[in-house]
Amino acid sequence: MTELSRFLSSRFSGLKAYVPGEQPKDTAYIKLNTNESPYPPAPQVIEAISRGEIEKLRLYGDPECTELRKTLAEYCSVTPEHLMMGNGSDEILSFVFMAYCDKNTGVSYPDISYGFYSVYADLYGISSEEIPLKENFAIDPEDYRNRGRTIVLANPNAPTGLCLTVEDIEKIVASNPDNVVIIDEAYIDFGGQSCIPLVRKYDNLLVVQTYSKSRSLAGARLGYAVGNPALIHDLNRLRFSVNPYNVSRLTMLAGKAAIEAQPYYDNKNAEIILTREYASAKLKELGFLLTDSRANFILAKYPGMGGSALYEGLKARGILVRHFNKPRISDFVRITIGTKEQMDAMILSLEEMLGI
């Protein structure tokens, strides 16, 4: 890594940046490491990005994302005032940490979860509280009741894939009436139940979703927050203070067309779920231990072989998975669900590695 310059503010000298999954510059790998969809966007999305629209790139896009929010609001059964669009859900989470955490209000999240939470806490100088998962990697809802802090929970959680019920989340939200509870639903379309219907009941609930996983638009960078209009107003004040044109013209078109093509994505997500169950069964036959994932990935461990060895062995055979060198999960690898053919190739590589 390049050495930091002598001009960098001292408050960032100890910052540990988020490390994204590998993005190889060639096509030599079966890529099962960044939870992207193995399927292309819906045909309607591709058609929406026409030559005429590309020629309009000389113009700024609509900072209000009006047409996209109208379409998405109808899909989510809320009003457009309940929605804010972002350059991926990561940008929205950044605004969330800025808006609802400060020297007086800290943040709580699980000790094993999405890595950006700790990065944002450090970036903004926020007092963070990492609450340990249970031995089986589950989140204990009781740990988050009456916390007196901003709470951020990924549901399903990453990288475990485990999911809380809406009833459990409602208890957390109800027990923290004076603090915002953020539910990060990046993987909700692969087996969980969304908390979006609760935003009309609780003014302290914010639900964040993304187009990256279940709508095949990771490269377009589009996410959204759903919450009480007052919360959305807070976030938009920050957005307009940073970058009001954060969503590009083409991304807005793709996002609107994707919602209009939701049946296509429902079918593809159902295929991913079936492939997840198929691959999970195959891994268990080989002796792997797995969490009960409700996401588009599997967290897997092979007794007697560390996660690093699994990662390196698969990479040497042209398959990329994700390894986190962190306490409690260092023996695991996270495997994105690809096509059935890709998963079969991974299984064959594992059989070769294990001498089965």
N, C-alpha and C positions, 0 to 999 in steps of 0.2 A: 504494500500500500504506500502511496506517495506520502512523504512527510508533510505535516501541517505547516502552513506558512506562519511567519512571525506576526502577521497582521490579523489573524483570526482572534475574535473576541475570546477572552479567557473563560467566559461562561460556557463555551462549547469545547474546551480543550479535552474534556474527559468523555465527550459524547460518543456512544457506541452506536453507529448507524445500523439501520435495518439491512440485513443481507438477503437479497432476493435469490430465488432459485436460479440455477444455471440456465442461461439462454444460449445454447450453442449456435455458432455462426454457420454450421453446415447441417445437413439432413441425415447425418450418419447415425443418429440416435433415435430410439423409440423414447419419446419424451413423456415420462410419467412422474414429473417432479414439481410442477407448479399449478396443479389442479385446474388446468385449462380444459375446455370441452374438446373431445376428439372429433366433434362434428362441426361442419361449417355453419355460418349464420343461415337463417331462413332465406329462401329465394327472394321473398319480398324485401328483405333488408338490402340485398345486393342490387335489386332493381331500383330501390329508393335513391341510391347514390349514382345518379345519372350524370352524363357529361354536362348537362345544363347546370346542375347543382354544383358540380366541381368548378365551373366557370365563375360561380358566385362567391368563391372563396376570397375574392378581393374585398368582400364586404364583411363587416363584423356580424356575428350571429346575434340572435335575440338573447339578451342577458337574463330575461325572465323565463326562457325555455317554455313559452306559453303553450304552444300546440303539444309539445311532448308532455307537459304536466297535465294538460286536460285529458289526454289519452291514458296516461298512467293513473291519474286520479280515479277515472272510471273503473279501471282494472282493480284498483285497491279499495274501491268503495269508500273513498274519502273525497274531500274537495281539493282543488288545486292549492288552496291556502295551507293545506296540511303537508305540502311537498316542497322539498328543495333538491335541486339536482347538483351533482358534483362531478369533478374530474376523477372518476373512480370513487369507491367508498373510502379509500385511504384519505383522500382530501377531506371528505366529510368528517371522518374521525379526527383529523387534525383540528378542524374547526371546533369539534366537540370538546377536545381537551383545552383549547383556548377559551371557549365560552363558559364552560361549567367547572373549571378547576383553577385554583389560584392559591396564594399563600394561606388563605383561610379555609379553603375547601380542597381536600386531597381527593385521591381516586383509589378505588379498590377494584381488583380484577384477579383472576386465577393465576397461580404461579406457573402453570403450564397452559399457554393460550397463544393467541396471535402475537407475534413478536413486536408489532408496531406499537402496542399499548405501552410497553416499557420505554420504547424509543421516544414516544411523544411525551411521556411523563418527564423524562430526562431533558428533552429539548426545551420544554416550557418551565422547567424548574419546579415541578409539582411533587408534593409529598405523595408517594405511591405506596400502596399496601398490597402485596401479593399474597393472596389467600391460598394455602395449599389445597390441592385436589385430594379427594379421598384415595385410599389405597388402590381402588379399582379405577382411578382417574375420573370418577364422577364429580360433578359440582354438587356440594351440599347446599341446598337453598337456605338452610338455617344460618349458614355463615354470612349471608348477605342481608339478613333482616335487621332493621334498625341500625344501619351501619353509620349513618351520619356523614357519608361521603358520596361523591359521584361514583356510580357503579357502572362498569363496562363488562358485559358478558357476551361472548360469542356463542351462538346457539343455532346449529350444532357447534360445539367447541372445536377449535383447531389446535393441535393436530390429532386430537383423540377421536373426533367424530361423534362424541356422545351428546345426547340431546336432553334438555329439560322440557317438561310439559308446560303448556300455557298456564295451567293452574299454579305451578310452582313459581313461574315468573310473575304472575299477578300478585302472589303473596309478597314477593320481594319488592315490587313496585309500590304496593299498598303500605308496606311497613317503612318506606322511606319517603314520606310525602314532601319533605323539604329538600330533597336532593333529586337530581336527574338520574334516571336509570336508562342506560343505552344498551339495546340488544342488537348485536351485530349478526345479521341473518344472511351472511354471504352464501351459506350452504343450505338454506332452509328448503329449497325445492327438491332436495334429494331424500326426503324422509321425515322432515320435521313439520311442525304446525306454526305458522306465523303468528306473531303477537300484534300485527297491524290492527285488528279489530279493537284492541284495548286502548288505542290512542284517543278515541273519543271519550273514554271513561276516565283516563288519568292524564292530567296535564304535565306530569313529570316523566312520561315515557317517550323515548325516542327510538324508533326502529330504523336501522340502517341496512340497506340491501345494495346489491351490485348486479350489473349485467355481465360481469366477467366470467362467471362459472356456468350458470344454467342457461344463459342466453348467448353463449359463444361470441362474446364481444370484449374479451380481455384486452385486445389491442386498440379498441375504440376509446377506452377509459370513460366509463359512465357508471355512476352510482347515484343513490338517492336516499334521503332521509324522510321519514314519515312521523309526524308528531303534531302536538297541539300548535295552532297557528302562532302562538306567542313564542314557542321554541323555534319554529321555522324563521320567524322574524329576527330572533337573536342571531341565528346562523347566517342569515342573509346579510345582516349588518357587517359581519366579519367578511363574508364573501365579497361584498361590494367594496370593502376596504382593502382587499388583497387583489382580486381579479374578477371583475363582473362578467368577463367573457370566458369563463373557465370551461365551458362546454362548447366544442366546435360546432359549426353548422352541420357538417357531415355526421358527427356523432349524434346530434339531435334527431336528424332524419333516420339514422339507423335505430335509435332507441324507440322512436314512435312506431316504425315499421315492425320492430321486434315484438312489441306488445300486441300489435294487430295480428301478428302471426303466432300468437301464443300456443295454439294447438300443435304447431310444428315442434315447439320446444317441449311441450308436455310429453309428446311421443319420444323425443330424444332423451329426455330426462328419465322416462320410464325404462328406456333401453340401458341407460347408465346404471340404474338401480338393479336391473336384472343381471348386468355384467358384474356389478359389485358383489352380488350374492353368489354368483358363479365362481368368481375369483376367490372369494372368501372361503368357499367350500374346498376349492382346490388347495389353497394354502394350508387349511386345517388338515387335509389329508397328508400333506408333507410334514406336518408336525409343528406348524407355526401357531403362535398365540396371537389373537387379534382382539381389538376392542370392538364393541358392537356399533360400528360406524353408521351414521345416518347422513353422511356427506358423500362427495364424489371422490373419496379417497379411503384407503385402508391404512391403519397403523398396525404394523406387524413386527413380531419378534420371533427369532428362531433360537430355542434354548441351546446354549453352548457356543453361539456365534454372535459377536458384537455387531451393532448396527453399522459401524464403519466398514467392517469386512463385507457385510451384505451390500452396502452401497458401492464399494470399490469393485467387488466381484461382478455386480450387474453392469456397472459402467464399462468394465473391461470387455463385456459382451454386448455393448451397444445399447444398454438400457439405462436411462437416468431415473433415479428415484431421489427422495430427499432424506437426508440424515441430519438430525439435530444433536450436536454434541453438548447436551444439557443433562443435568442430574435427573434421574428417574426415567428418562426416555432415550438415553444414549444407546441402548441396546436395540432400539426400534428403528425401522425405516417407515416413512410415509410414502405410500404408493398411490398415485393418481389413477383413477379408473379410466382406461382408454377403451378402445374397441375390443371386442372379444378376441380378435386376432392378435392384438397387441398384448393382451393379458396372457394368452396362450404362449406367446413368445417369451414372456417373462417367466412363466411357470417352467417352460423347458430349460431356460437358463438357470433357474434355481435348482432344478433337478440335476443339471450338470454340475453345478457348484457343490451340491450336497452329496453327489455320488449315488443318487437314487435311480 
